[in-house]
Structure formats: structure tokens, C-alpha cells
Amino acid sequence: MPFVKPFGPAEYARRIADTRKRMEAAGFDLLILVDPANMGWLTGFDGWSFYTPQAVLLHGGDGGPIWFGRPQDAPSAHITTGLPPADIVSFDERLIHHATEHPFDQLCDLVKARGWAKARIGVETDAHYYTAKGHAHLVAGLPGASFADNANLVNWARLVKSEAELALMRAAGKICTAAMMRAIDKMRPGVPQNEVIAEIYHAQTMGVPGAGGDYTCLCPLLQVGEGTTTPHLTWTDEPLPNDTLAVIEMAGARRRYQVPNTRTFYLGKPPQKVVDLANAVIEGGDAALAAAKPGVTGEEVEAIWQAVLRRHGLRKDSRVGYSVGLNYPPDWGERTVSLRPGEKTVLQEGMCFHFQSGIWLDDMGAAISESFTVTPSGGERLCATPRELIVID
């Protein structure tokens, strides 16, 4: 059975042409990309191989991208991309976890063989999988080249989604909705936390009719009781207590496109202060999404949210949102636009964000977040979970 690629050749050709324009403007002859999302966005490459050195090279001249990686992962490149065999290059297996040598030694040989030994090279110095050791071997192996951080050049090229990408985002939103609804059904006093998470994983993977689910970049996050004062705790096997607050953050994924969503639960009768906090979060989020139209800056969206919070005697010091789309572990954020003070990026139709409206106080927290895409009428919600404090009484 042949592998079904998520996009046709024209989509990748458009992306490559756009990236080359950005390279020229930034003064780069060659990009060496190790972020698996950037590798996949430019070529279609997919595989759980990002734990070991790999890269996609894109030169500013003619020709397509080059995949470089471990020999046993080269078949993945042949299967998932449209790259010609000559542009799928493996390093020697003996270099895996070598004490003194590194796979990027042979990447340097490849660069020299292509005639790019004196290129101006843009690298991803802040990417999760770009290591200090790998960089040191590149610099040592290409003494005639110049290296500079490429400032997330391809991440920024990914910011505005095509119609084909938006179709995958909307499908991921439906998967996330189904998983959150399953969590709502399972959240009851006495139910072990890990059983709730198991139901979420099942729903995330099963997906919805016509769209099976993929693995997400983060595991589901679950905070209970005092744990709601911080956002990134995970589950235990303890049973859910009665008369307590809980928060779940998760995502749905379709062909690696990620759509997160967060909901706050109260098991029992919620105190008025919990109701008031949740209502303020919802009101502020509604106002911000209504304003998220083309032409508005990221900081303007955040300011609208903060104005609502101030009316309720609240504030949120951390950013309230960030761009999302195609991604791989450990993060579903694109690491470009953040909705926060000072963000001058002008929103465009087709950008996608996770509006993470969590507020964490000293004694409790609440988050009722939304992933959305920018449209002329405001932020289009990508999930359809109830936008409310979910009371399990």
C-alpha cells in the first residue's frame, strides 16, 4: 500500500520558492534545518527519527532540498517525500553516539561535494534538536563557510496556512473536541486520573469519521486541586476527589498539525470565586477572539484581553497565546508570534493561534483556551467543546 502524502508537489514547490525568497532577503546561500517540523514542511519528511542527528539542506540556487540522516531512516525519506534518490543521503551508522566523531562530519563532506564550502549558512541555533556538539562539528568541518542563526526563518514562513493546511487544522480541531468530550464523560469523583488520560489517548488516536488521529506534541496535561495553580503538571493514578477543581489541556493532531484546547472542571458545587474566575476568563477570551482579524497586531489582541481582566481585578503576566500548526514533540507552538505586549506582527488571514487564557493564582487556577484561525470576522474557533466552566455535580 503506497504512502499517502498530505500535500501535492505544487504545495511543496510554493513553500520552497517562498523560503528561497526569505533566504535571499536574509543573506543566506544555504539553510541547514534540523527542526523536524521545518524538515517536514519543506519536504514532507515524516518519521520518529528526530532523536538522532538529521537535517534538510536547502540552497538558494536551483535544485530541491536534500535530506540527510541515519541509514535506517533513509527509507522513510524515500516513502514520505518526493525527493529524488540523489538528494536522500545517509551517514555511516558507526557515527551514532560516537565518542569523538559526529554525523555532521559527513554532512560537511556533503556540503563540500555540492560546491557550497564557502556558503553563508543559516542554522537553527535555538531549535530543540540542534546541539552544541553538532554545531561545533559543522564549524570545524567547514572553515571557509560563515554561520549565523537564521532567526527561525522557516518557522516564520509557516505562519500563514494554506487552504490545504487549514483543512488539516480543522480536522485536528474536531479530533481534539472528541477527545475533550470523552474526558468530560469520564471525569467523575473516584475515577483514577490515569483512566481519564487513557480515554483521552484512545479518542485522540481514533479520531473522527474520515480523519484518524496522530500523536500530539505534548502529552495530555491534568492538574487537580492545588495543582491548578500551575499549568504543566501531568496525571497520577490517584482518584479524582469530590469538591475539587481540575484543568485538562490537550490537543488533537491530524498529519502532525496540532490544535490544542484547555477546559476547567469542578467536581461538586463550585465556589463563587471559581465561577467568577472562569467567567472572567471566558469574557476576556471572547473579546480577544472577536478582535483577532487581519490588520490587528498581536499586542492589540492581548490588550483587549487584559482590559477585560482589569475590570475583574485580575491580570495575566505571561503571554496569552502563540502560533500553532505543523509540529513535533516536545512543543506544539511554532515559536514565532506570541500574543503579548510588544508583539507588532500584524495578523493575516490563515494564521493559527492557541489562545491560552490560563490564569494561575496562589490558591487556584482556571484555563478555558481556544485554538483559532484568523478570519475577516475574527478568530474562528477550531474546537467545539463547551465554552464554560464544566461542572460535574
N, C-alpha and C positions, 0 to 999 in steps of 0.2 A: 504494500500500500504506500503510495508516494506521500511525502510530507506536504501538507497544505500550507503554503506561505500566507501570512496575514495580509500582505500587500503585493501589488504587481510591480513590474520593473519601472513603470513610469513614476511611481511614488518614490522609489529609492533614487532614481535619476534626479528628481526635483530636489531631494534632500542633499545630494552630493553637490549639485550646482549651487545651491544656496550656501552650503558650508564653504565651498571654494571662494565665493564672493567675500564671505566673512574673513577667510584666511588672508586674502589679498589686502583687505582693509586693515587687518591687524599686523601685516608684515611677516607672515609665516609662509615658508615654502612647503613645510611638511608638518602634519599632525601625527603624534603617536598617542593613541587613545586606549586607555585601559578600563575606563568606566564601562561595565557591561551594558548599561542602557545606551550609551553613546555608540558602542560597537554594534549593538543590535539595531539601533535607529538608522545607522548608515548602511548596514549590510543585510539585516535580517538574522544575523547570527544569534543562536539561542542554545543554551546548554548550561548545566551546573558545573562550570569549569572555571569560574572566576576566583576560586580559592588558590589557583596556581597562576604563574605569570602567563599573560596572553595580551594581545594588542591588535588593534586595527590601525593601519597606516593609511593616510590619505595625503597624496601630494597635490600641489596646486596645479600641476600640468595635466596632460591627458592621461587616460587610463583610469581604471576604477580603484577602489580600495583594495588593500592587501590584508588578509587575515594571517596572524602569526600566533602559534600556540603549541600546546602539547600534542605529540603524535596521536595519542588515542582520542583526542578531541577533534582532530582534523576531519574525520568523517561527519561530525556534526556540522562543520562549516560547509562541506560538500552538500549535505542534506538541506540545511536551513537557509543557505544563501544562494544567490545566482552568480557567485564569483567563479571565474574560470579556474581550472586546476592550477595554473601557473601562479595564481595570486592567493593560493592557500599553502602556507609554508609552515613546516614543523621544525621545532628544535630537537636536539638529541635528548632522549629520555633520561640519560645519565645526569643531566643538569638539574633534575628535580631535587630540591633540597641539598644541593651540592655545597660543601663547606666553604669553598673559595670561588668557584665559578658560578655563573648565573645564566639563565636562558637569554637574557638581554645581551650577552656577549655575542650570541649568534644573530640577534636582532640587529646589532651593529654591522655584522657581516652582510646582512641583507640590505641594509641602507647603503652600504658602500657598493654592493654589487649593482644596485639600481642607479648609481651615479649621484647620490644625494649626500655624500660625505661632508660637504660644506654647507649644508642647508641651514636655514633659520627654522628651528624646530620648536613647535609648541607642544608642551606636555601638560598633564593634568596633575599638578603637584598637590592638589587638595582632594583628589579622588580617593575613595576608600581603599582601592586596590593598587595604588601607585606607591611603592615602598621606597624608603630611603636607599636601601641596597640596590634596587633596580635602577634608580636614578644615578647612583654613583657609577654603576657599570656602563650606563649609556654615555655619561660624560667622559669616562675614561676611554671608552671604545671609539668615540667619535670626537677626537680632539680638534678637528677642523670645523666642526659644526658649532652653532650657537644655540643655547637652550633658554627658553623663557616659559613661564606659566602662561597657558593660553586663556586664562580667565574664564573657564567654563564655556568656551566658545560654542561647542556643540550643544551643551545644555541650553544655552540661550536660543540656538536655532530650533530647538524642540518646543519652544514656549507656546507658539500658536499652532493648534492642532488642525490637521486636515479633516475633511468630512469623513474620510475612512477611519481616522483615529478617533474622532468623536463618536462614531458608531460603536467602537470598542469600549470607549469610556462609558457610554450609556448602558451597554450590556454589563459592564463591570458594576455599575450602579444598581442594576436590577439584581445581580448576584449578591451584592452587599445587603440590599434590602431584604432578600430572602433569608440571609444568614442572621441578620439582626432580628427579624420576626421570629425565627426559630429560637433565638436566645430569649426573647420576651416570653415565649411559651414555656420555656424551661426554667426561668428564674422564679423559684419558689423557696420559702424558708425550709431548711432541712436538706435541700439538694446540694451535694458537694460541688464546689466551684469547678473542679476539673470535668464534671459531667456537662456543665453548661458549655465549657470550651469545646468538649468533644462534639457536641451538637453543632456548634459554630463551624468547626473544621469540616464536618460532614456536609453542611449546607454550602460552605464556600467551595468545596470541591465538586459537589453535584451540580451546582449552578442552577440555571433556569432552563425551561424548554428552549432549545435552539442554541444554547450558549453554556457549555460546560465551564466550570471554574478552574482557575490556575492557583498556584501557591502565591501568597501575598508576601510583601517585603518585610512586614513585621508580623509577629505572632499576635493573636488577639490579646488585648490588654484588659485586665479586670482588676478594679480596685474596690475594696469593701470596707465600710466603716471608716476608721481613721486613715485607711489607705487612700481615701478620696481626696486627701489634702495634697496629693502629688500625682502626676499623670502617668507615670511609666512603670507601675508595678504590674506583675502578672499574677496568675492564679495560684492557689494552693489546692489541697484536697479537703480543706475544711468545709463543713456545711454552711450554707448561707443562713445567717441568723434572721430572726424576726426583728422588726422595728429598726431597720438599718438602711443606710444609703449605699448605693453601688453605682459604678460607672463602667461601661464597656466601650472600648474603642477597637474597631476592626476595619477591614477593607474587603472589597470584592475585587477579583482580578480576572481579566479576560485577555489572553495573549500577552501577558505581562503588563497590561495597562491597569493601573491601580486607582481605585476610588474608595477613600476612607469615609467613615461615619462614626459618630460617637453619640451615645444616649445615656441618660442618667435615670436610675431606678430608685424607688423607695419601696422597701418591703414592709408593709404596715401602713399606718396613717402618718403622712409626712408632717413634721412640724411646720409652722407657718414660715419660719426663716428659710427652710428648704424650698418651699413653694415660691417665696419671694425671689430667692436667688435664681431659681430655674426660670421664672417669668422674665426677670431682667435679662438673662442670657438669651432667651428666645426673642424678646423685643429688640434687643440690640442686633442680633443676627438678622432678623427680618429687615431692619432698616438698612443694614450694610449690603445685604444681597439685592435689595431693591435699587441701590445706588450703583451696583457693580456693572456699569455699562461702558461701552467703548468711549474713550476720551477722558475717563476719570483716572486719576493716579492711584497707586496703591496706598499712599498715605491718606488720601481723601476718604477712601473706603474705611480705613482704620479709624479716622477721626469721627466718622458718623457713629461707629460702634462705641467709641469712648464717650461721646456726648450722651448716649443713652445710659451708659453705665454711671456717669456722673450724676444724672438725675436720680439714680437709685442709691447714691452714696457708695459706689463701687469703682474700681479701676483694675486694669489688667496691664502689668508691666511688660510681659513678653509679647512677641508678635501674635497677631490673631489669625494669620493664615499664610499659606505658601503654595507655590505652584506644584501640581502633580500631573502624572501621565505615565509613560512607559518607565518602568524601573525594576530593579533587582534588590535583594537584601544588601545592606541592612536598613534601607531607608526608602520610603515611597515619595519623598519630596524631591523636586528637580534641582534644588539648590540654586535657584535664580531669584525670582521675585518673592519678596515677603511683604505681607500687608502689615506695615508698621510705620511709625513716624520716620520721615526722611526718604521713603521709597517713592522716587519720582517716575518710575516706569508707568507709562500710560497703558491702561488696559485696552486690549484689542479683542474683537470678536473671535472666539475659538480658544482663548486661553482658558485653562482649567486650574482651579484652586481648591484646597481644603481650608474652609473657614473654621479654624479650630478655636471655638469660643469658650474654652475652658477657663474657669475662674477657681483658683485654689486658695482657700482661706486657712486660717490657723486651725480651725476645728472641722472643716468640711470643704468639699468642692463639688462643682457641677459643670458638666460639659454637654452641650447639645449642638454638635458640629454638623456642618454640611459641606460636601463637595459640590462644586458648581462650575458651569461653564459660562463665560461672559457672552451675553447676547444684547441686542439693542434694547430689549425690555428689562434688562437686569440679569442677575445671576440665575441661571436655570439649574434647579436642584437636580442632582444626578441620582439621588436616593429618594425613596418614597416612604421611609419609616415615619411613624407618627412624631410630629414635631412638638413634643410635650414632655413634661416630667412623667415617666411611666410608673404608675402606682400599682404595686402588686399587693392587693388587700385581701 
